[in-house]
């Protein structure tokens, strides 16, 4: 992390985003604070626990479980993908807030850990649990951030990005959730 008492010359910065585009996007949000977009994913199971999730025209996101959970460990587990989404969303937010505050970043890394439980064995005869007792019970994120700002300013950027992170807020707050058989 950046330390004001240790002078360091930064020779390169991370590739910046379009600040004018960001400001225009922010203005649209101020003008229509209830606007929403829709993310769509199509997930197909190949067998065992290996799945392919198709997002737009991208290569599929592959998910599997480790052998101790009866998978083949050919890809990250679902919980690891959730942490990846959180890390990506926080990185986007940190980059956006830094750009808005005109802070140039030279390093941004996030280290995420989540304590997750599945004693109910996905509802297949395991322990009787209620939803709040399953899934992630604690998540820890540490951010390695360097740029042309003080440690206090960098911390403010991280805290602001966390507060406004769509994925972090999805994980923190109850949401309407519906599941049904397809027609």
N, C-alpha and C positions, 0 to 999 in steps of 0.2 A: 504494500500500500504506500501511497505517497506520504512522505514525512517532510514537513517544512524545514526541519533543522538539517536535513541531509540534502544538499544541493545535488541535482542530477540533471544532466543535459539530455533531453529527449531528442532523438534524431528522426524518429518516424512516429506517425500517428496511425490509428486504425482508419480504415477507409470510411469516410464520412457519409452520412445520409443527406438528402436534399432538405436543407433547413427551410427554404421557402415553401416547399411542398408540405413539410411538417406543419408549418404555421397555417397554411391553408386548410389542412386537415383538422387542426385544432379549432379554427374558426367555424368550420362546418359543424363540429361537435357543440360549440357554444350556441350556434344558431338553431340546432336541433338536438338537444341533449337526450332525447328518447330514441334516437336512431339506433338501429341494430343491423348487423349483418348475419348471415347464416353460414356456418361451416358445415360441410358435408363430407362424410367418409363412408365408403362401402367396404365392409370387412367380410372376407371369405375364409373359411376354415379349410386347410389342406388335409387335416388329419391330426390325431393326437391333439396337442395344444398349439400347433403352428398355424398362424393366421397371416393373411396378407390384407392390409388395409390400403385401399386405393383412395388417393386424395388428388382430385383434378387429373392433370396429365403427368404427374410425377411417378417415379418408380414406386412400387408399393412399399409401405412400411411393414416390415416383417416383425412378428411377435412370437415368442415361444416361452416355454417354462424350462427351468433347469431340471436335470434328472431327478433330484429329490422331490420334485413336484410333478413327476411323470411326463415331463417334456424331453426334448432332445437337445436343448441348450443351443439351438442354431441361431438364436437372435435374442435381444433383450426381452425380459419379462414385462408383462403389462404395467406393473408398478414402476419399473425403470423407465418405461416410455412416458408415464405420467410425470415422473421427475424431469425427464428430458423436455417435455412440454413446458413445465414450470421454469426450468432453466432458460429455455429459449425465450419465453415471454418476459422474464425478468431482464434478460440481456437486451431485448428490444426496448423495453421501458427505460433501462439505464441509458442506452444509446440515445433515445429520444429526449429524455430530460437533460442529458449532458449537451446535446445539440441545441436545445431550446435555451439553455443557460450559457451557450457559447463556450463550453468547456471541451477542449480537444482531449480525447482519450488515447492513450498509448498502449494500454493493456486492460483487458476485461476477461476474467475467468470466473466461473461460478462452480462451487463444489456443493453438491446436494446429497443429502442422506435422508432416508425416511424409514421409520420403524413401522412395519406393516405386519398385521396378523391375519391368519386365515384358519383359525381353529374350527370353523364351521365347515371346512373342506368344500367351499363353494356351495354349501347347502346340500351336499351329497352325504348326509348322515354323520357329520361331525358334531361339534359342540353346539348347543343351542345358544345363539347370540342375537342381539338386536343390532340393527345397522350401525349405530354409533360405536359399537364395540369391535367392529371389523374395519379392515382397510388401514390406511395410514393413521397412526395414533400420534405421531410426532414427526415433523419435518424440520430439518436444519439446513440452512443455506449460508455459506460463507462466500463472500465476494472479494476477489482480488482485483482491485481497480487502481489504475494509475492514469494520471493526466495532468494537465496544466492548471491544477486547483489544489487547494489545501486539503488535508485529510478531512476536516470538518465539512468542507464543501462537497467532497466526494461522498461522504457518509449521507449528507442531505440528499444527494442525487439518488443514492441507493434506496433510502427510506421513502422518498417520493415515488420512485418507480414501483416499489413494493406495494405501497398504499393504493396505487392506481392500476396494478397489474390485473388484467381480466382473468388469467388463469389462477393466480394466487387468490383472487377474490372468489372464484368458482370453488376453490378448495376450502376456503374459510367459511363460506356462507351457504346455508341451505338453499337449494334451487328447486324449481319444479322439475320433476323427472318422470318421464312416461316411457313405458316399454310395453309392446304388444306384438302378437304375431302379425306378420305381413299379410296383406290381402292376396 
